[in-house]
């Protein structure tokens, strides 16, 4: 994982970066993590330095979420929207989490607050219950601080990081 720069960020933003780093480092089998706002924008990423690299190499060979948390954010946003629509259609209440097991990996999506989502791409051999437990811990710790002001700060931080790496 590439550690994102937290210089100049508020203590809440630095704490969220620390929680995300801790999630990735403590849970075996996690490949990438993305925190997505309700409007589908990437707020936090486990591999921010690789996002531009993945965007540039798309013409060569699509790498999917293995290469970029920006791709993972797109997928998480789409799955979140689909499951919210399904829950409304079925009148089952709000969506808490979604887990998709695939032959070579797993995808986990969990609601944080105000429509924000936490998405985790795990390896095929990850323990799904351990990943879900640690995601729930992240959500419990992050949900109350993910205010509109903090979401704006995180978006600006990612934008300035992307602009800095494009130079």
Backbone torsions as a table, in degrees:
resi	resn	phi	psi	omega
1	UNK	NA	137.5	175.1
2	UNK	-88.7	121.1	-178.7
3	UNK	-73.1	124.1	179.2
4	UNK	-74.0	151.3	176.9
5	UNK	-75.4	129.6	179.0
6	UNK	-111.7	11.4	179.4
7	UNK	-62.6	130.6	177.0
8	UNK	85.0	-0.7	179.6
9	UNK	-89.4	158.0	176.7
10	UNK	-67.1	164.8	179.6
11	UNK	-63.4	-34.3	178.3
12	UNK	-65.4	-42.4	178.6
13	UNK	-65.8	-42.0	177.3
14	UNK	-62.9	-39.0	178.0
15	UNK	-64.0	-40.5	177.5
16	UNK	-64.7	-41.3	176.1
17	UNK	-60.6	-42.3	179.1
18	UNK	-63.4	-44.0	178.5
19	UNK	-60.5	-42.3	179.7
20	UNK	-65.5	-45.8	177.8
21	UNK	-59.7	-43.7	179.5
22	UNK	-62.3	-42.0	178.7
23	UNK	-58.5	-47.8	-177.5
24	UNK	-67.3	-41.8	-176.1
25	UNK	-77.0	-29.2	-175.3
26	UNK	-87.5	-23.8	-173.2
27	UNK	-107.0	113.9	179.6
28	UNK	-64.4	139.5	174.4
29	UNK	94.9	-4.1	178.5
30	UNK	-79.8	125.9	179.6
31	UNK	-93.5	-45.8	177.4
32	UNK	-155.2	156.6	-177.3
33	UNK	-136.0	142.2	176.4
34	UNK	-140.4	136.7	171.0
35	UNK	-106.8	126.0	-172.6
36	UNK	-120.2	138.0	176.8
37	UNK	-75.7	170.0	-179.1
38	UNK	-62.9	-23.7	178.1
39	UNK	-94.1	13.1	173.1
40	UNK	86.7	7.4	-179.1
41	UNK	-88.9	139.8	177.6
42	UNK	-68.3	127.9	178.5
43	UNK	-106.4	-43.2	-178.5
44	UNK	-138.0	147.8	-176.8
45	UNK	-144.8	146.5	177.2
46	UNK	-78.9	-17.1	-179.2
47	UNK	-139.7	61.1	-175.7
48	UNK	-60.7	-30.2	-178.7
49	UNK	-69.2	-20.1	-177.4
50	UNK	-94.5	-5.9	-177.4
51	UNK	-63.7	-48.2	179.0
52	UNK	-66.0	-39.8	178.0
53	UNK	-58.6	-42.5	-179.6
54	UNK	-67.8	-38.5	179.2
55	UNK	-63.8	-39.4	-177.9
56	UNK	-72.6	-30.7	-175.6
57	UNK	-91.4	3.3	-178.5
58	UNK	-58.9	-34.8	-179.5
59	UNK	-65.6	-29.8	-178.6
60	UNK	-74.7	-60.2	-176.6
61	UNK	-157.9	123.9	180.0
62	UNK	-65.9	126.9	-178.0
63	UNK	-105.2	-10.7	178.3
64	UNK	66.4	-159.9	-174.9
65	UNK	-68.0	-12.9	176.3
66	UNK	-63.4	-29.5	-176.6
67	UNK	-96.7	-11.9	-171.8
68	UNK	-160.2	130.8	173.1
69	UNK	-72.6	-20.6	175.5
70	UNK	-65.6	-40.6	175.4
71	UNK	-65.0	-42.0	178.3
72	UNK	-61.0	-40.4	179.1
73	UNK	-60.7	-40.1	178.3
74	UNK	-62.9	-45.0	179.9
75	UNK	-64.9	-45.3	-179.4
76	UNK	-61.4	-43.2	178.9
77	UNK	-61.5	-44.0	179.4
78	UNK	-65.0	-44.8	178.9
79	UNK	-65.8	-40.0	177.9
80	UNK	-60.4	-44.7	179.3
81	UNK	-64.1	-42.9	179.3
82	UNK	-62.8	-45.4	-178.3
83	UNK	-70.6	-34.1	176.3
84	UNK	-64.6	-43.1	176.8
85	UNK	-62.1	-41.6	178.7
86	UNK	-64.6	-41.9	-179.6
87	UNK	-64.6	-39.6	177.5
88	UNK	-65.7	-43.3	-179.9
89	UNK	-62.0	-40.3	-178.7
90	UNK	-86.9	-7.6	-179.1
91	UNK	55.8	47.7	-179.8
92	UNK	-102.9	4.9	-178.3
93	UNK	90.1	-170.2	-176.4
94	UNK	-71.7	154.3	177.9
95	UNK	-86.0	128.2	178.8
96	UNK	-92.8	-48.9	178.6
97	UNK	-158.9	159.4	178.7
98	UNK	-134.0	134.3	178.2
99	UNK	-127.4	132.3	178.7
100	UNK	-125.2	119.0	177.7
101	UNK	-99.5	126.8	179.9
102	UNK	-119.7	171.1	-177.9
103	UNK	-61.3	-36.2	-175.8
104	UNK	-119.6	20.8	177.7
105	UNK	168.7	178.6	-179.5
106	UNK	-133.5	153.2	176.4
107	UNK	-128.0	130.0	-179.5
108	UNK	-122.5	134.6	176.4
109	UNK	-131.2	127.8	-178.8
110	UNK	-132.9	137.0	177.3
111	UNK	-69.8	138.4	176.8
112	UNK	-102.7	-74.9	177.6
113	UNK	-164.0	152.0	176.9
114	UNK	48.7	34.6	178.5
115	UNK	88.1	-6.2	176.7
116	UNK	-70.9	151.1	-175.7
117	UNK	-131.7	148.1	172.0
118	UNK	-109.3	124.0	179.1
119	UNK	-118.4	134.6	179.7
120	UNK	-129.4	130.1	174.1
121	UNK	-104.3	116.1	-178.0
122	UNK	-112.2	159.1	177.2
123	UNK	-72.3	167.5	-177.7
124	UNK	-64.2	-29.0	-176.9
125	UNK	-96.8	9.5	178.7
126	UNK	-70.4	150.2	177.2
127	UNK	-83.8	107.8	-173.5
128	UNK	-59.2	-36.2	-179.0
129	UNK	-69.7	-35.2	177.8
130	UNK	-68.4	-43.3	178.4
131	UNK	-61.3	-47.5	-179.3
132	UNK	-61.9	-39.6	178.9
133	UNK	-62.5	-47.5	-178.7
134	UNK	-69.5	-31.4	174.4
135	UNK	-65.0	-42.0	179.1
136	UNK	-62.9	-37.5	175.7
137	UNK	-63.1	-45.0	178.5
138	UNK	-58.8	-48.8	-178.7
139	UNK	-60.4	-42.8	179.0
140	UNK	-62.5	-36.2	-179.2
141	UNK	-83.1	-31.3	-173.8
142	UNK	-94.0	-27.4	-171.7
143	UNK	-57.2	-41.4	-175.7
144	UNK	-77.2	-16.9	-179.6
145	UNK	-101.1	-8.0	-177.2
146	UNK	-81.6	70.5	-178.8
147	UNK	-82.5	165.9	175.7
148	UNK	-56.7	-36.5	179.3
149	UNK	-65.4	-42.4	179.8
150	UNK	-69.2	-38.3	176.8
151	UNK	-61.1	-41.4	178.0
152	UNK	-63.1	-43.3	179.1
153	UNK	-62.5	-42.5	-179.5
154	UNK	-66.1	-40.4	177.8
155	UNK	-62.8	-44.8	179.0
156	UNK	-63.4	-37.5	178.7
157	UNK	-63.0	-44.5	178.2
158	UNK	-66.0	-40.2	179.2
159	UNK	-63.6	-43.6	-179.7
160	UNK	-69.4	-32.6	176.4
161	UNK	-66.5	-41.4	178.2
162	UNK	-65.7	-41.0	178.9
163	UNK	-66.2	-36.9	179.4
164	UNK	-68.7	-36.4	-179.2
165	UNK	-82.3	-15.3	178.7
166	UNK	-79.9	-16.5	-178.0
167	UNK	-75.1	NA	NA
